[in-house]
Amino acid sequence: MLIKTGDVVEVRSGNARGTRAKVLAVRPAKPGSAPGSGGTVVVEGVNRVYRHIRRSQKNPQGGRLSKEMPIDVSNVLFFCTACGKATRLGVRATAEGGKVRFCRKCGAEHGVLRRPRAGAKG
């Protein structure tokens, strides 16, 4: 999964379609899950639900807590700040042997996936 926590994404489907927001959490697919399921992401302000809280000593008032729930990673696209468009990400190898994410539309790099290995032959 190329989308990381802190990235800005655009929601592509559902009732929050077109919303741009920050990724709060990334949950990769579990081993043994259906093929093609890339996992889920929690996006700020998207897919909000109410969690009903029972009264307790810790929470004497009780009530409803609004929180974001995860959505499938296939329903979001990375928002490239360089070209200003929602786009897919690619991976390319660097000359030193590392890997970086890049925008498929403009080619801008968006962070390191893997640093060069210590004993990499070049």
Buried (B, 14 or more C-beta within 10 A) or exposed (E): EBBBEEBBBBBBEEEBEEBBBEBBEBEEBEEEEEEEEBBBBBBBEBBEEEEEEEEEEEEEEEEEEEEBEBBBBBBBBBBBEBBEBBBEBEEEEEEEBBEBBBBEBEEEEBEEBEEBEEEEEE
